[in-house]
Amino acid sequence: MQSVEQSFVAWAKMRARRLPQVKLGIGDDAAVLAASGLDTVVTADSLMDGVHFHLDQVDPKRIGHKLVGVNLSDLAAMAARPTSLFLSMCLPNSEEAEQTDLLAAEIYEGVCEAAEKYGVALAGGDTNCWNGPLVLHMTAIGEAADGQVWTRSGAKQDDLIVVTGPLGGSILGKHLDFTPRLDWVEKVHGKIDIHAAMDISDGLSVDLLRMCDASHCGAVLELDKIPFSPEAEELSRTDGKLPVEHALGDGEDFELLLAVAPEDLAPLQALVGAEQALVCGTFTSRTGLWSRQGAKIHQLTSSGYVHGR
């Protein structure tokens, strides 16, 4: 649509000037990022109406906030400082061009508000219309000192399983309104040896299993130590599931999942507070995912949020 391609893009370029800037940003066929001698860390995520949100039930600005948040959460999990974002939107066709422009502007404003909050440049992207649902895509660029990124593959036997906050019940609002753990990482990076890290996007049990697979080890979760949110308790009162089941499988918590040596727990908690470094199990040489309740250990079937179903 002509108005989206011209008037919206012109407005978007002006709006982005209030954010931090890259060497060459919106307005050319590609952006130019100044070389810094650091490792460049790149992630990408997509959100779709009917899968990650329901457009008729949520303020489009909150969708923009979420899109930035999920990307920055991935960079936080890698201990990378975010520098720039690239936004692409596939907007649903409307009989009135003004409605399409308004939707684009509200999402874009949400993205800009989040980018401004975290001090990140919005460096480019693309906008199209089609006869389908709203689909958003973002690529985020970060940087980290050479060889100092965190990965999923370093967990070791006897490491502690640590999470940065309570889990479960995100469907009641947290999946839209969360804070990626960038400040947490800034406090810890370079001071504590984090053996492995990832963000919890699909659920504690399935994401922990992914970390175990990458690290060639297993894990035992202490079910009575898994922190669950008030929202998980609220859901449990109506759906018959235990709060810990929500913590294990609801997904979209966007807390960090970490492997930390036992001797580093106290220094870690001194930096971030005990409520943001919660121990809920131990990594083991025995492969697979296990749960302990009291003296009994059972194999645990991983469960998580499956996008697109």
C-alpha positions in Angstrom: 0.0 0.0 0.0 1.4 3.3 -1.1 0.7 5.1 2.3 2.6 2.5 4.3 5.5 2.4 1.9 5.9 6.2 1.9 4.3 8.2 4.7 4.8 5.6 7.4 8.4 4.9 6.5 9.2 8.7 6.4 7.6 9.0 9.8 9.4 6.0 11.2 12.8 7.4 10.1 12.1 10.6 12.0 10.9 8.7 15.1 14.0 6.6 15.2 16.3 9.6 15.3 15.4 10.0 19.0 17.1 6.7 19.7 20.8 5.8 19.8 22.3 5.8 16.3 24.4 3.4 14.3 26.9 4.5 11.7 24.2 4.5 8.9 20.6 3.6 9.8 17.2 3.8 8.3 16.9 5.2 4.8 19.3 3.1 2.7 19.1 -0.5 1.4 21.1 -1.7 4.4 22.5 -0.4 7.7 26.2 0.1 8.5 27.4 -0.9 12.0 30.8 0.5 13.0 33.4 -2.3 13.7 34.4 -2.3 17.4 36.8 -5.3 17.7 34.3 -7.1 19.8 32.3 -10.3 19.0 29.1 -9.5 17.2 26.1 -11.5 18.6 23.0 -11.8 16.4 19.5 -13.2 17.3 16.1 -13.1 15.6 12.6 -13.7 16.7 9.1 -13.6 15.1 5.7 -12.9 16.7 2.4 -13.8 15.0 -1.2 -12.9 15.8 -3.1 -15.9 17.2 0.1 -17.6 18.3 2.1 -15.2 20.5 -0.7 -12.6 21.1 -4.3 -11.9 20.1 -4.4 -8.5 18.3 -8.1 -8.0 19.2 -7.2 -8.3 22.9 -4.0 -6.4 23.4 -2.7 -2.8 22.9 -0.4 -2.9 19.8 2.2 -1.0 21.8 2.5 -3.9 24.2 3.2 -6.2 21.2 6.0 -3.9 20.2 7.4 -4.0 23.7 7.3 -7.8 23.7 9.0 -8.1 20.3 12.0 -6.1 21.7 11.9 -7.9 25.0 12.2 -11.5 23.5 15.1 -10.5 21.4 17.0 -8.7 24.2 16.3 -11.6 26.5 18.2 -13.8 24.0 21.1 -11.4 24.0 21.1 -11.2 27.8 21.4 -15.0 27.9 24.6 -14.7 25.8 26.0 -11.9 28.0 25.9 -9.6 25.0 25.2 -5.8 25.2 22.5 -4.9 22.7 23.4 -2.3 20.1 20.8 -2.3 17.3 17.5 -3.7 16.2 15.9 -4.4 12.8 12.1 -4.5 12.6 10.0 -6.1 9.8 6.3 -6.0 9.8 3.8 -7.9 7.6 0.6 -5.9 8.2 -2.9 -7.3 7.5 -4.7 -5.5 4.7 -7.5 -3.3 5.6 -10.2 -1.6 3.5 -9.1 1.7 5.1 -5.4 2.6 4.7 -5.6 4.8 7.8 -6.3 1.7 10.0 -3.2 0.0 8.6 -1.1 3.1 9.1 -2.4 3.4 12.7 -1.6 -0.2 13.6 1.9 0.1 12.1 2.5 3.4 14.0 1.3 1.9 17.4 3.5 -1.2 17.1 6.4 1.0 16.0 5.9 3.3 18.9 6.0 0.4 21.3 9.2 -0.8 19.7 10.7 2.7 20.0 9.6 3.0 23.6 11.3 -0.3 24.5 14.4 0.6 22.4 14.7 3.9 24.2 14.3 2.2 27.6 17.2 -0.1 26.9 19.4 2.3 25.0 19.3 0.4 21.7 19.3 1.8 18.1 16.5 0.9 15.7 18.7 0.6 12.6 16.3 -0.5 9.8 13.8 -3.1 8.7 10.9 -3.5 6.2 7.2 -3.1 6.0 4.7 -4.9 3.8 0.9 -5.7 3.7 -0.7 -9.0 2.9 -4.0 -10.9 3.2 -3.0 -12.7 6.3 -2.5 -12.1 10.1 -0.1 -9.6 11.6 3.4 -11.0 11.6 6.4 -9.2 13.1 10.0 -10.1 12.9 13.0 -8.6 14.6 16.7 -9.1 14.4 18.8 -7.9 17.3 22.5 -7.2 17.2 24.7 -7.2 20.3 28.4 -7.2 21.2 30.5 -9.0 23.7 34.2 -9.1 24.6 36.1 -11.7 22.5 35.5 -15.2 24.0 33.3 -14.0 26.8 29.8 -14.9 25.6 27.8 -17.3 27.6 26.5 -20.5 25.9 24.3 -23.5 26.7 27.1 -26.0 26.5 29.2 -25.5 29.6 27.2 -27.1 32.4 29.2 -29.5 34.5 28.5 -32.3 37.0 27.6 -30.9 40.4 26.8 -27.4 39.1 23.8 -25.8 40.6 20.6 -25.1 38.5 19.9 -21.5 39.1 17.0 -19.3 37.8 16.6 -15.6 38.1 13.0 -15.4 39.2 9.7 -17.2 39.7 8.2 -19.2 36.8 4.8 -20.1 35.4 1.5 -18.3 34.7 2.9 -16.0 32.0 -0.3 -16.2 30.0 -1.9 -13.9 32.6 0.3 -11.0 31.4 4.0 -11.5 32.0 4.6 -12.8 28.5 3.8 -9.3 27.3 5.2 -7.2 30.2 8.5 -8.6 31.3 12.0 -7.1 31.7 14.9 -8.9 29.9 17.6 -9.6 32.4 20.2 -7.1 30.9 20.8 -5.4 34.3 21.3 -8.7 36.0 23.9 -9.7 33.4 25.7 -6.4 33.7 26.1 -7.0 37.5 27.4 -10.5 37.1 29.4 -10.7 33.8 33.1 -10.9 34.4 32.7 -11.3 38.2 31.1 -14.8 38.4 32.0 -17.7 36.3 28.7 -18.7 34.6 29.3 -22.1 33.1 26.1 -22.1 31.0 23.1 -19.9 30.3 20.0 -19.6 28.3 16.6 -17.8 28.7 13.5 -19.7 29.6 11.2 -19.1 26.6 9.5 -22.5 26.2 9.4 -23.7 29.8 11.9 -24.7 32.5 11.8 -28.5 31.9 12.2 -28.4 28.1 14.8 -25.6 28.2 16.8 -27.3 30.9 16.8 -30.5 28.8 18.2 -28.5 25.9 21.0 -27.2 28.1 21.7 -30.7 29.3 21.8 -32.0 25.7 24.2 -29.2 24.7 26.4 -29.8 27.8 26.3 -33.7 27.5 25.0 -34.1 31.0 21.8 -34.5 33.0 19.9 -32.7 35.7 17.9 -33.4 38.8 15.3 -30.8 39.7 14.2 -30.4 43.3 10.5 -30.0 42.8 9.9 -28.4 46.2 12.6 -25.7 45.4 11.3 -24.6 42.0 10.1 -21.0 42.4 6.6 -20.5 41.0 4.8 -17.2 40.5 1.6 -15.9 42.0 0.1 -16.2 38.5 1.0 -19.9 38.5 -0.9 -20.3 41.8 -3.9 -18.4 40.4 -4.1 -20.7 37.4 -3.8 -23.8 39.5 -7.0 -22.9 41.4 -9.0 -23.1 38.2 -7.3 -25.7 35.9 -6.4 -28.5 38.4 -2.6 -28.3 37.7 -0.1 -27.8 40.5 1.7 -24.5 40.5 5.0 -26.4 40.0 3.6 -27.9 36.8 2.9 -24.4 35.5 6.5 -23.4 36.5 7.9 -26.4 34.6 5.9 -26.1 31.4 4.1 -22.8 30.8 6.9 -21.0 29.0 7.5 -17.4 28.0 8.9 -16.5 31.5 12.0 -14.9 30.0 14.0 -15.5 33.1 17.5 -16.8 32.8 18.5 -20.5 33.4 22.1 -20.9 34.6 24.7 -23.4 35.6 26.8 -22.2 38.5 29.5 -23.9 40.6 28.4 -24.4 44.2 31.2 -22.2 45.6 30.0 -19.3 43.4 26.4 -19.2 44.7 27.1 -17.0 47.7 29.1 -14.4 45.7 26.4 -14.5 43.0 23.6 -13.9 45.5 25.7 -11.1 47.1 25.7 -9.3 43.7 22.1 -9.7 42.7 20.2 -10.8 45.8 19.0 -14.3 46.8 15.6 -13.7 45.2 17.3 -13.3 41.8 19.6 -16.4 42.1 17.3 -19.2 43.1 18.6 -22.8 43.2 16.2 -25.5 42.1 18.5 -28.5 41.4 21.8 -29.9 40.3 23.5 -31.0 37.1 24.6 -34.6 37.0 26.7 -36.9 34.9 23.6 -39.2 34.5 22.0 -38.0 31.3 18.4 -37.1 31.1 16.0 -35.0 33.2 15.1 -36.2 36.7 13.0 -34.9 39.6 13.5 -35.3 43.3 10.8 -35.0 45.9 11.9 -36.1 49.3 14.2 -39.1 49.0 12.6 -40.3 45.7 14.1 -39.6 42.2 12.0 -40.1 39.1 12.6 -39.5 35.4 10.9 -36.3 34.4 9.1 -35.8 31.1 9.8 -32.4 29.8 6.9 -30.2 28.8 6.7 -26.7 27.4 4.9 -24.2 25.4 4.7 -25.3 21.7 4.5 -22.2 19.5 2.0 -22.6 16.7 -0.4 -25.0 18.4 
